[in-house]
Amino acid sequence: MDSSIIIFATFAGLAAGLVKGVVGFGMPMILLSILAMLMPIYTALAALILPTLLTNLQQAREQGSSRAIPLLSRHKIFISVMVILIFASASLTPYVPQHFLLGILGILIISFCVFQISGYQFSLSAEDHRTQFLFGSVAGVAGGLCGAFGPPTVAYLTAINTPKNEQMKIQAIIYGIGATFMFFGHITSGIFNLSTAPLSGFLILPCLCGFWLGSRIRNTFDQNMFRKVTLTLLVLVGANLIRSAWFM
């Protein structure tokens, strides 16, 4: 792989990890959307697997395991559906055309960002099994196809009015579980293999460094403004992915 691509990928990893460290989500979206401009999307998807797995496990560890069992029990349908569909859709990913994956990713990114920027609120009940099933299905398919199980998870937890501290804990747990099943799903699909694993391994360090830095500075400035700037930039990235899919 060209050295300029390696350098660019390193900075992409640092930026993606930084955003995740500050706002708690967004690393796979940012990393995949940037890398997909430089390489085939299947290679980009494989590249984000190890950094995503390790940063999510670290995030879960930082949040602690207190009350993990009650939280898992409360969201069991969402989590169960999500992990099943992450594994199932990951196995189908090699058969999905590249331009279709780019388009899906772009639409997911723009939809999530516009929803978050607008501040629109809607309320659903966590006790409604249909709500958990619907959001778990979207998170699972998005996670298996393009690693983007984070946005539907945030949307679900926001919609059921999860208290902030509880949301941070269950979000970290869900991300850790989702990343683990994505890892095994793409070993099964063949996307994560001996050819693609080295780049993924290489990106662990810049992503972890960015994540560490972001977690250290998250309380030193206006997180809400940082989040809005990040989401605005992601809208532009999503639009470019859709453009790439349309004109590919």
ABEGO torsion letter per residue (X at the ends): XBAAAAAAAAAAAAAAAAAAAAAGBGAAAAAAAAAAAABBAAAAAAAAAAAAAAAAAAAAAAAEABGAAAAAAAAAAAAAAAAAAAAAAAAAAAABBAAAAAAAAAAAAAAAAAAAAAGBBBBBBAABAAAAAAAAAAAAAAAAAAGBAAAAAAAAAAAAGBBAAAAAAAAAAAAAAAAAAAAAAAAAAGABBAAAAAAAAAAAAAAAAAAAAAAAAAAABBAAAAAAAAAAAAAAAAAAAAAAAAAX
